[in-house]
Amino acid sequence: MYRYFLGAALLLSAAARAQTAPTAAVLTQADKLTTAQQYEAAYALLDKADPQNQQPDVVLAKEKLLLSYYLISVNYKSFGLKNLQPGETVAQLRGQKGPYSMHLLDIPKELKRLQQKSPQNYALSKGLGDYYYQAQQCHCGERDKTDAQLLALVLRYYGSAHAHGVGDFMSYYAVGYALLMQKKPEPSLAAFEQSIALNAEYPTSHYNLAFAQVQLGRWADATPHAQAAYRLYTDPELKADAARLLGHLYLQQKQPAEAKVALQQSLDLQPRSYASLLQLLQLLQLAVAERAPTALELAARLYQLDPADDQMFIDIMDTYQAANQWTEAEAVFRSQLPTAPKTPAAQGLLHFYLAILNMQLQRPKEARPHFLTAQTQLRKVAKPDNPMFELIEKGLKETRP
C-alpha cells in the first residue's frame, strides 16, 4: 500500500513537471505572436493549451491579451481580435466594424473560480484588479456597478495583491488614481511614488503625483513631477496639460518668468483650445502687470479666439482695470476695428466696450459714435431688456452734443 501511494505521488509530480514545461513554452510563443501583432493567433494558441480555463497563468495571459488588444467588445465579456497587417494599430481599429474573431471570456467569473482553488495565488487578485480598473476606465462593462463601486473593487483586489508582493507600475498607478478619485490625495502619494519607482518613464504617474501634491498645497513637491510629466509626454494634448500644470505651480510659487515659459509652451501646443483661452488670459495678466510690450499681442490673440464672446471682453477689461491701464485697454480694442468680423454680435460688443473705455478716459466725443454703432448692431441680436442698452442710453444722453 505504501509503495502504491509513493508511486502515485511520483506520477503526479512527473505530470506536474510535464505540464509546467509545455505551459511555459506556450506562454513564450504567445508573447512572440503578440509582439508581432498576431493577436488572434496568440489567443488561439492560449485557448488550445487551456480550453477549459484551468491554468491560472494561461487565463491571466488570455485576460492581458483581450484587454490590451481587443478591437470590439460586447459587455466586456466577448472580445474581437485580429491579426494586424503592417501599418495597422489597435488604436486605429478599435470600435470600427471589421471581420474580427470573437472570444467569450467572463474574466471576473473565471478568475474568482480559480481563486477558490488557489487562494494563495495573488496574481489572480492582481488580474481582478486589472479587469475592474480597465472596466472603470472604458465604461464598457460592468454596467450594473457605479464608478465608486468599481474603484472600490480596484482597491480591494490590488490591495490584496500588493500586500503579498504582487504588482507592477500600472497596478500601483491605478491604486493612486482610485484614491484620488475618492478625494484621498494624501494616501495616493505612496502609490504613485511606488509606480514611479517601478517605472520612472511613465508620465501619467508623475502627472497625477503632482496633481495630488497640488491638492495638498505642496507646490514645491509637485513641481519636479510636473516637469517630468511635461518632458515624458509625447501626445500634444497631454504635454500641453502638463505645461499648464507647471504654469499654475510657478504662479503659486511667485515665479512669473518660469510661469510665462510654461504657459507659452502650453499655448504653442494647443493654440485654439478652450484651455488656451485660460493660458492666454494668465499670460496677459502677467504681461499687463509688468507693462511688457507683448501685452497688446496677447490681448489681440485672446480677443480673436471669439470676438462675439462677452466674457472675453470682460476678462480683458478686468485685466487692464486691475493695473489701472485704461488707455492700453482702449488701444487693444481699437486695433481690432479694421479686421473684426462684420457680424452684429462681434461689431456690437467691440463698439460697446470702446464706448465704455472712452467714457472712462473722459473722451465723450470719441465715445458717442461707438455707442450709436453698438446700439444699432446689438438690437439685431440682443433682447430689449439686456442691461447693455441701459448703459448705451445713459452714454448717449451724457455725450449728446
C-alpha positions in Angstrom: 0.0 0.0 0.0 2.8 2.4 0.9 4.6 1.7 -2.4 1.3 2.3 -4.3 0.9 5.8 -2.8 4.5 6.6 -3.2 4.3 5.6 -6.9 1.2 7.7 -7.3 2.9 10.7 -5.8 5.8 10.3 -8.1 3.5 10.0 -11.1 1.6 13.2 -10.1 4.9 15.0 -9.6 6.1 13.9 -13.0 2.8 15.0 -14.5 3.1 18.4 -12.9 6.6 18.8 -14.3 5.4 17.7 -17.7 2.6 20.3 -17.6 4.8 23.2 -16.5 7.3 22.9 -19.3 4.7 23.0 -22.1 2.8 25.8 -20.4 5.9 28.0 -20.3 6.6 27.2 -23.9 3.0 28.2 -24.9 3.3 31.5 -23.0 6.6 32.3 -24.6 5.2 31.6 -28.1 2.1 33.6 -27.4 4.3 36.5 -26.3 6.2 36.3 -29.6 3.0 36.3 -31.6 1.7 39.3 -29.6 4.9 41.2 -30.2 4.3 40.6 -33.9 0.7 41.9 -33.6 -0.7 38.5 -34.3 -3.3 38.8 -31.6 -5.8 36.3 -32.9 -3.1 33.7 -33.4 -1.8 34.3 -29.9 -5.2 33.9 -28.3 -5.9 30.7 -30.4 -2.6 29.2 -29.1 -3.5 30.0 -25.5 -7.1 28.7 -25.8 -5.9 25.5 -27.4 -3.5 25.0 -24.5 -6.2 25.6 -21.9 -9.7 25.5 -23.4 -11.4 25.0 -20.0 -9.6 27.8 -18.3 -8.0 25.6 -15.6 -4.4 27.1 -15.6 -4.1 30.4 -13.9 -1.1 31.6 -15.9 -2.8 30.9 -19.2 -6.0 32.5 -18.1 -4.2 35.6 -17.0 -2.3 35.7 -20.3 -5.7 35.5 -22.1 -7.0 38.4 -20.0 -4.0 40.5 -20.7 -4.3 39.8 -24.5 -8.0 40.5 -24.6 -8.0 43.7 -22.5 -5.0 45.2 -24.2 -5.7 44.4 -27.9 -9.5 43.9 -28.4 -11.0 45.8 -31.2 -14.6 45.5 -30.2 -16.2 44.1 -27.1 -19.7 43.2 -26.0 -20.3 44.0 -22.3 -16.6 43.3 -21.7 -17.4 39.6 -21.8 -16.9 38.9 -25.6 -13.9 40.4 -27.3 -13.0 40.7 -31.0 -9.4 40.1 -32.1 -7.5 40.3 -35.3 -4.0 39.6 -36.7 -2.9 43.1 -37.7 -1.3 43.9 -41.0 1.8 46.2 -41.2 0.8 49.7 -40.5 -2.4 48.8 -38.7 -2.8 49.6 -35.0 -5.3 48.8 -32.3 -5.9 52.5 -31.6 -6.9 53.0 -35.3 -9.2 49.9 -35.5 -10.8 49.8 -32.0 -14.5 50.4 -32.2 -14.5 50.1 -36.0 -16.5 47.4 -37.9 -14.5 44.6 -39.3 -14.0 40.8 -39.7 -12.9 40.1 -36.2 -12.9 36.7 -34.4 -15.0 36.9 -31.2 -13.9 35.2 -28.0 -16.1 34.8 -25.0 -14.4 35.1 -21.6 -16.1 36.1 -18.4 -12.9 37.3 -16.8 -14.0 38.1 -13.3 -16.0 34.8 -13.1 -13.1 32.7 -14.3 -10.5 34.4 -12.0 -12.7 34.2 -9.0 -13.3 30.5 -9.7 -9.6 29.9 -9.9 -9.1 31.9 -6.7 -11.3 29.4 -4.8 -9.0 26.6 -6.0 -5.7 28.6 -5.4 -6.4 31.2 -2.7 -2.7 31.9 -2.3 -2.2 32.8 -5.9 -2.2 36.6 -5.6 -1.6 37.0 -9.3 -5.3 36.3 -9.7 -6.1 39.2 -7.3 -4.0 41.4 -9.5 -5.8 40.1 -12.6 -9.1 41.0 -11.0 -7.7 44.5 -10.2 -6.6 44.8 -13.8 -10.1 43.9 -15.0 -12.0 46.3 -12.8 -9.6 49.2 -13.4 -10.0 48.7 -17.2 -13.8 48.4 -16.9 -13.9 51.6 -14.9 -11.7 53.4 -17.4 -13.5 52.4 -20.6 -17.1 52.4 -19.2 -17.8 49.4 -21.5 -18.6 46.7 -19.0 -20.0 46.0 -15.5 -23.0 48.3 -16.3 -24.6 47.2 -13.0 -21.9 48.9 -11.0 -21.2 52.6 -10.3 -17.8 54.2 -10.8 -17.5 54.3 -7.0 -18.2 50.5 -6.8 -15.7 49.7 -9.5 -13.0 51.9 -7.8 -13.6 50.1 -4.5 -13.1 46.7 -6.3 -9.9 48.1 -7.8 -8.6 49.0 -4.4 -9.7 45.7 -2.9 -8.1 43.4 -5.4 -4.9 45.4 -6.0 -4.6 45.9 -2.2 -4.6 42.1 -1.7 -2.1 41.6 -4.5 0.3 44.4 -3.3 0.1 43.1 0.3 1.6 39.9 -0.9 4.3 41.4 -3.2 2.4 41.1 -6.5 2.1 44.3 -8.5 3.6 46.4 -11.3 3.8 50.1 -12.0 0.3 50.2 -13.6 -1.3 48.5 -10.6 0.2 51.0 -8.2 -0.7 53.8 -10.5 -4.3 52.6 -10.6 -4.4 52.5 -6.8 -3.2 56.1 -6.7 -5.8 57.1 -9.3 -8.6 55.4 -7.4 -7.7 57.1 -4.2 -7.5 60.5 -6.0 -11.0 59.8 -7.4 -12.1 59.1 -3.8 -10.7 62.5 -2.9 -7.9 61.0 -0.8 -4.8 62.7 -2.1 -2.6 62.0 0.9 -2.8 58.2 0.7 -2.5 58.3 -3.1 1.1 59.7 -2.8 2.7 56.4 -1.7 1.0 54.5 -4.6 2.2 57.0 -7.2 5.7 57.0 -5.7 5.8 53.2 -5.9 4.6 53.3 -9.5 7.4 55.8 -10.4 10.0 53.6 -8.5 9.0 50.7 -10.8 8.8 52.7 -14.0 10.1 56.3 -13.9 9.3 56.8 -17.6 5.5 56.6 -17.2 4.5 60.2 -17.4 1.0 59.9 -16.0 2.2 58.7 -12.7 4.3 61.8 -12.4 1.4 64.0 -13.5 -1.0 62.6 -11.0 1.5 62.6 -8.2 2.0 66.3 -9.0 -1.8 66.8 -9.1 -2.1 65.1 -5.7 0.5 67.4 -4.3 -1.4 70.4 -5.7 -4.5 69.1 -3.9 -2.5 69.3 -0.7 -1.0 72.7 -1.4 2.6 71.3 -1.8 3.7 73.4 -4.8 7.4 72.8 -4.5 6.9 69.0 -4.1 4.7 68.9 -7.1 6.9 70.9 -9.5 9.6 68.2 -10.3 6.9 65.7 -11.2 5.0 68.1 -13.4 8.3 68.8 -15.1 8.9 65.1 -15.6 5.4 64.7 -17.0 5.9 67.5 -19.5 9.3 66.0 -20.5 7.9 62.5 -21.0 4.6 63.1 -22.7 4.6 62.9 -26.4 0.9 63.5 -27.1 0.5 67.2 -27.7 -2.7 67.5 -25.7 -1.3 65.7 -22.6 2.0 67.6 -22.9 0.0 70.9 -23.1 -1.9 69.8 -19.9 1.4 69.2 -18.1 2.7 72.6 -19.2 -0.5 74.2 -17.8 0.0 72.5 -14.5 3.6 73.7 -14.4 2.5 77.3 -15.2 0.0 77.1 -12.3 2.7 75.8 -9.9 5.2 78.5 -10.9 2.5 81.2 -10.3 1.8 79.8 -6.9 5.5 80.0 -6.1 5.8 83.6 -7.3 8.0 82.7 -10.3 6.4 84.7 -13.1 9.3 84.2 -15.6 9.1 80.4 -15.3 5.2 80.6 -15.4 5.3 82.6 -18.7 7.6 80.0 -20.3 5.3 77.1 -19.2 2.1 78.8 -20.2 3.5 79.8 -23.6 4.6 76.1 -24.1 1.0 75.0 -23.4 -0.4 77.7 -25.8 2.0 76.7 -28.6 0.9 73.1 -28.3 -2.8 73.9 -28.3 -3.3 77.3 -29.8 -7.1 77.2 -30.2 -8.5 75.0 -27.5 -10.7 76.3 -24.6 -7.8 75.7 -22.3 -5.7 78.0 -24.4 -8.0 80.8 -23.6 -7.1 80.4 -19.9 -3.4 80.3 -20.7 -3.7 83.5 -22.8 -5.5 85.2 -20.0 -2.9 84.2 -17.5 -0.1 85.3 -19.9 -1.9 88.6 -20.5 -2.3 89.2 -16.7 1.5 88.7 -16.3 2.4 90.9 -19.2 0.0 93.7 -18.2 1.3 93.7 -14.6 4.8 94.0 -16.0 3.8 96.5 -18.7 5.5 94.2 -21.1 5.4 95.0 -24.9 3.8 91.6 -25.6 0.6 92.6 -23.8 -1.1 94.1 -26.9 -0.3 91.0 -29.0 -1.6 88.6 -26.2 -4.8 90.6 -25.8 -5.4 90.6 -29.5 -4.9 86.8 -29.6 -7.3 86.4 -26.7 -9.9 88.6 -28.5 -9.5 86.7 -31.8 -10.4 83.4 -30.1 -14.0 84.5 -30.1 -14.9 88.1 -31.0 -18.5 87.6 -30.2 -17.9 86.4 -26.6 -18.9 89.0 -24.0 -17.0 87.2 -21.3 -13.8 87.6 -23.3 -14.2 91.4 -23.4 -14.9 91.4 -19.6 -11.7 89.3 -18.9 -9.6 91.7 -21.0 -11.2 94.7 -19.4 -10.7 93.3 -15.8 -7.1 92.5 -16.5 -6.3 96.1 -17.6 -8.5 97.6 -14.9 -6.6 95.7 -12.2 -3.4 97.5 -13.5 -5.3 100.9 -14.0 -4.3 100.8 -17.7 -7.4 102.1 -19.4 -5.6 103.7 -22.3 -3.9 100.4 -23.1 -7.2 98.5 -23.0 -8.8 101.0 -25.4 -5.9 100.6 -27.7 -6.4 96.8 -27.7 -10.0 97.0 -28.9 -9.3 100.0 -31.3 -6.7 97.9 -33.0 -9.3 95.3 -33.9 -11.7 97.6 -35.7 -10.2 97.1 -39.2 -10.4 93.3 -39.0 -13.3 92.5 -36.6 -15.9 90.1 -38.0 -18.9 92.0 -39.6 -21.5 90.1 -37.6 -23.8 92.1 -35.4 -22.6 90.5 -32.1 -18.9 91.0 -32.8 -19.4 94.6 -34.1 -21.9 95.5 -31.3 -19.7 94.2 -28.5 -16.5 95.8 -29.9 -18.1 99.2 -30.2 -19.9 98.9 -26.9 -16.6 98.3 -25.0 -14.8 101.0 -27.0 -17.5 103.4 -25.9 -17.2 102.4 -22.3 -13.5 102.8 -22.3 -13.6 106.2 -24.0 -16.0 107.4 -21.3 -13.6 106.1 -18.6 -10.9 108.1 -20.3 -13.2 111.2 -20.4 -13.5 111.2 -24.2 -17.2 111.7 -24.7 -16.8 112.9 -28.3 -14.9 109.7 -29.2 -17.3 107.5 -27.2 -20.6 108.7 -28.9 -20.2 107.1 -32.4 -19.3 103.8 -30.7 -22.4 104.0 -28.6 -24.5 104.6 -31.7 -23.0 101.7 -33.6 -23.3 99.4 -30.6 -26.9 100.2 -30.3 -27.7 99.5 -33.9 -25.8 96.2 -34.0 -26.8 94.8 -30.7 -30.5 95.4 -31.4 -30.2 92.8 -34.1 -29.1 90.1 -31.7 -29.8 91.0 -28.0 -33.1 91.1 -26.1 -34.5 94.5 -25.4 -34.1 94.0 -21.6 -30.3 93.4 -21.9 -28.5 95.7 -19.4 -26.2 97.0 -22.1 -29.0 99.0 -23.7 -29.5 101.0 -20.4 -25.8 101.8 -20.4 -25.9 102.8 -24.1 -28.9 105.1 -23.5 -27.1 106.7 -20.5 -24.0 107.1 -22.6 -25.9 108.7 -25.4 -27.5 111.2 -23.1 -24.2 112.1 -21.5 -22.5 112.5 -24.9 -25.2 114.5 -26.6 -23.6 117.5 -28.4 
